[in-house]
């Protein structure tokens, strides 16, 4: 195969990979903003909602690194196809079984699938992209993923408002038909040429990866970003419902969050050139803190959508940056494990955040939970600035 043919094949596979991310993330957002509200119809309190979301992240945490090892050894298609099937099963379980425990199990299965989608898709981008194009291609991947997240909550809100939550769960399962075709196309993405990873030694490789320059700093910011995002995703729907917004309007608010995340992708390269990697990460963290901090004082639909959009802008900048920074110091044959490690750290945040903030909210109210989240992000900013040298050295190798 000529170099031009290989490049054309890589572009086609990246397109399939991005389409898979758009469909699966859209399916996730068809139901995710409404899980807390659905739990409320089952009699769950805010603390129970936090517990369900936290418990649903424990199993995904445990399988994140092994999932990366499977991607390294066998390629991304195996994990992507398995995740599609698990999504379909979870959608069916939510539609047929109506209890808090059933939601917990289904949410766990969705979380496992999201790990698979993230590790396989990010591994495919890293594998198919030359170093000079990697940040741009991660931006495109995130753009498509955000596109699904814009459309998903609008459709989910309309379906749930018109036909009920069960119809939204059925739609989630149905969307896995096109997702399966896209996932299956990734069989053409070859595994690492010099595989050194197996399920048996995957966890033994975590230590060497952590000792790579910049990796601990990347994982720290990943943890903080996901903790803030999980706080919003877990309890913002409840806050919006108490502010009097309908299911359709709640879907529009979450679409605004995703649209904001999508629009800021174009700022990645000029932002890093102007502010540096650290400056852009600090700006993203500040936007997320502002989003959470102003929420308790807002009641109007437009203002609540605007506050949510600030969170979307922050995550829209931070996620592609941390994806790219994870690839620079890590050999190609270990990138699946590296992305699995990043997902594991993010799942730790997804376990801790809803449980801790659920307890704060149960004791002091929804507003207090958002304010505490904002303060934690503000406190984290000097820590991020302190490790700025590590970030810049890492970015310099991309």
N, C-alpha and C positions, 0 to 999 in steps of 0.2 A: 504494500500500500504506500503510495506517495505521501509526501508531507502534506500536500494540499488535501488529499483524500482523508488523511487522518484528522486534519483540522476540521473538515466538514463533518466527519463522523462525530467528533467531540462536540461540535456545536449542536448537532441533532440530539445527542444524548443529554446534553445540558438542558435542551428545550424540554425533553421528556421528563427530566428530573425536576425542572421548575414547574411543569404542569402538574406533576404528582404532588408537589408541595402546595400548589394553589388549591387543588381539589381537597386534599386531606386537611389542610388548615381551615379551608372553608367549611368542611364537614364538622370539624372541631368547634368552630364558632357558631354553627347552627344550633348547638346544644349547650356549650359551656357557659355562656352568660346566664342561662336560665336554670342551670342545675341548682344554684342556691335558692332560687324562687320555687322550683319544683320540690326541693327538700322542705321548704316552708309549708307547702300544701300537705306534706306528710307529717307535719307537726314538729319539725326540727327547729331548734333555737339557733341563734347565731353561733354559739359555742359548738353545737353539734355540727353545723355547717363547716366550721373550721376544722373540726376533728375528722370529718369525712374527707375533706380535701387533703389534710395532712396524712392520714392513713393511706389514702389512695396514691401517695407518692413514695411510700416505703419500698414496695416491690420494684417499681421502676428504678429506684436508687440502686438496688442490689444487682439489677441486670444491665446497668448502663455500660460498665466496662466489658463484660462478656459480649455484649452486642457489638461493641467496637472491634473486639477480637474476631468475631464472625465476619464483619465487613472486611477486615484486613486479610483474612485467610481465604474467604470464598467470594468476595465482592459484595456490592450493596444490594443486589436484587433479592438475595435470599432473605435478608432482614426486611426489606421493603414489602415483599409479597406477604410474609408472615404478619407484618403489622397491619396490612390491609384486611386480611382475614380476621385478625383480632378486633379491629374496629367494627367490622360487620357483626360479629358476635356480641360486642358490647352494645351496639345500637339495638339489636334484637332483645337483649336482656332488659334494657331500660324500657322498651316498649311493652314487654310482656309481664315483668315482675315489678310490683309497685310497693316497695318498702325501702327504708333507710339502708338496710343491709344490702339489698340488691343494688342500690345506687352506689354504695361504697365499693362493691365488687366490680361493677361496670366501670366506675371511675378509675379504679386501679387498672383495669384492662386497657382503658383508653390511655392512661399514663404510660403503660408498658409500650403500647403502639407508638405513642409520640416519641419515646426514646428511640425506637427503631427507625421512625421516619427521619428524625433529626440526624442520627449517626450515619444512616445510609446516605441521605441526601448530601450532608456536608462532606462525607467521605468521597462521594462522586464528584462534587465540585472540586475538591482538592486534587483528586486523581486526574481529572480531565483538563485542569487549568495550568498553563505555564505560569511560573512565578509572577511575571509582570502583569498578568491578567487576573490573578487570584482574588484580590480585593474587589475588583470590579465585578467578577462573577459571583462572589459571595453577596455583593450588593444586589445583583439581578435575582439571585435565589431568594433573598429576603424580600425583594420587591414583589415577586410572584406570590410568595407566602403571605405577604401583607395584603395582596389583592384578594386572595381567598378570605382573609380575615375581615376585609371590608364588606364583601358580598354576604358572607356567611351569617353574621348576626342580623342583617336586615331581613334575609329570607327566613331565618329562624324565628325572629320576632313576629313576622307576618304569619307564618305557619302556626306558631304556638298561640298567637292571639286569636286566630280564626278557627283553628281546628283542635287546639290543645297541645300539651307537651308531648303526648305520645306520638302525634303526627311528626313532630320535629325529630324524635328518636328514630322513627321509621325512615325519614329522609336521610339521616346520617348513614344508616345501613345501606340505603339504595345508592348513595354516592360512591360507594366502594366498588361499583361495577367499572366505571371509567378509571378509577384509581388503580384497579388491578391491571388493566392494560398498560398503563404508564409504568407501573412497578415492574411488570414482566419485561418491558423493553430494556430495562437496565441490566439484563443479563449480558449485554454486550460490553459492559464496563468490567474490565479485567481486574482481578485482585492484585495486590502488590507483587511486583516481579520477584522479590526475594523474601517470601513470607518467613517471618521469625516468630509469629504469634500463633498461639493455640489457646483454647479455653483453659488448658491446664496452667499455662504460664502467664495469662493475661494480667492477673493481679500483681505478679512479680515485676511487671514492667512499669507499674505505676510509679514506683520510687525513682527509677532512672528518668522518667518523663518529668516528675516534679523537680528534679535537680537541674533541668534545662533552664537556661536564662530566661526570665520573664514569665515562666509558666505560673508560679504561685501568685504573682500579681494579677495575671489574667483571670485566674480562678477566683480571686477575691472580688474583683469587680463583677464577674459573672454571678457570684453569690448575692451581692448586694442588689444588682439589677433584678434578679428573679424574685428575691424576697419582696421587693417593692411591687413588682408586677403581680405577684400572687396575692398580696394584700388587696390590691385593687380588684383583681378578678374574682376573689372570694367574696368580698363584702360590698363592692360598689353596686352590684345589682340590687342588693337589699336596700342600700341607701337610696338608690334611684326609685325603687318601688315605694319607699316610705315618703319620698318627695312628691309622689303622685303620678309618676310617669307610667304609661301603659307599656305592655310588653313590646309593642312595635317601636315605641320611642326609646326604650332601653336598648333594643337592637340597633337603632340609629346611633345612639351614643357610643356603643362599642364599635360600630362601623367608623365613626369619626376618629376613635382611638387608632384603629388600624390604618385608616387613610392617612392620618398624620405620620404614622410610622413609615408608611409607603413613600410619602412625599419627601421626607428628609433624606432618603437614600442618595439623591443627587448631590447632597452636601458632603458625602463621605470623603471623596478625594480632595476637593478644594478645602474642606474643613481641616483635614489632616495636614495639608500643605500650609495653611494659614496659622492654625492653632497648635499643630503637633498632635500626636496621638493622645498624650495626657490631657492637653487642653480640651480636646473634643470629648473625651470621656468625662472630664469634670463638668463640662457644659451639659452633657446628657444627664449626669447625676443631679445637677441643679434643677433641670427641668422636671425630673421625676419628683424631687423633694417639693418643688413648688406646686405640682399637681396635687399631691397628697395634702399639703399644708393648707391650701385654700378651700378644699372640698367641704369641710364642715360648715362653712359660711355661705354656701351656695344652695339655691332651691330651684332656680329657673332652668328650663331645659337647655337653652343655648349656653348658659354659663357652665352647666354641668358637662355638656359636650366639649366645651373649650378646655375645661380642667382635665378631662380625660385625654384630650388631644395632646396636652403637654406630656403626659405619661407616654403616649404613643411616640412622640418625637424623641423622647429620651431613650426608650428601648430601641427605636428604629436606628439610632446612631450607635448605641452600645453593642447590640448583638452582632452586626457584621464585623465590627472592630475586634471583638473578642474571638470570633471565629477565625479571622485572618491571623491574629496574633498567636493563636494556638498552632498554626501550621508552620510558622517561620522557623522555630528552633527544633522541630521534631522531624525525624526522617520519615520518608513517605511510607515505609512499611509499618510504621507505628502510629500513623495518623488516626486510624480507626479507634485504637485504644485511647489516644489523646482526646478525641471528640467524645468518647464514652466517659472519660474522666471528667470532662467539662460538664457533660450531662449529669453525672453523678453528683457533682458539687451543686449544680442547679437544683437537683431533686432534694438534696439536703435542705436547701432554702425553701423548697416547696413543702417539705414536711414541717419545718420549724415555723415558718411565717404564719400560716393560717391558725396553727394551734396557739402560738404565743399571742397573736393579735386577736384571735377569738376570745382568749381569756381576758385580755384588756378590754375588749368591747363588751363582754358579758358583765364586767365589773363597772365600767365607766361610760359605756355608750359608744356608738359608731364613730362619732366625731373624734373621740379620744384616740381610737385606734389609728385613724388617718394622721393625726397630729404626731403621735409617737413614731409612726413610720417615717414621716418627714424629718423629724429630729434625728433619727438614726442615720438617714442618708446624709444629712448635714454634717454629722459627726464623722462619717466615713470619708468625707471629701479631703480633709488634711492627710488621712492615711493614703489615699490614692495619690495625692500630690507628692507625698514622701517617697513613693516608689516610682516616681516619674522617670527617673533615669533608666530604670529597668524597662519600662514601657518603650521609651524612645530607642534604646538599643535593640529591642526586639523588633520594633517597627522598621528599623533601619535595614533589616535583613529581608524584608518582604519585597 
